[in-house]
């Protein structure tokens, strides 16, 4: 399921990157591109939340990913792994990276 990317960092399945980051890309597009929002609103039969809600969802997503990234860095450092790689990956993909980190054994001395 998880594949080694470089020493100390294990990459989750590509599926997670496509699913989660794809959703974030759609959210950004709907929040900041008026024609895309209007078209989606029309197609959905006016069942989209207001743009202000989309802004809030996007801000919450960013806050959650920053928190996860900081936690991943601390966890990696405690395990003797590369904290910067884990921070960056976790900021990008979120919980699947944290799950991979928890499953990663500490390097042997």
Secondary structure, 3 states (H helix, E strand, C coil): CCEEEECCEEECCHHHHHHHHHHHHHHHHHHHCHHHHHHHHHHCCCCCCCHHHHHHHHHHHHHHHHHHHHHHHHHHHHCCCCHHHHHHHHHHHCHHHHHHHHHCCCCCC
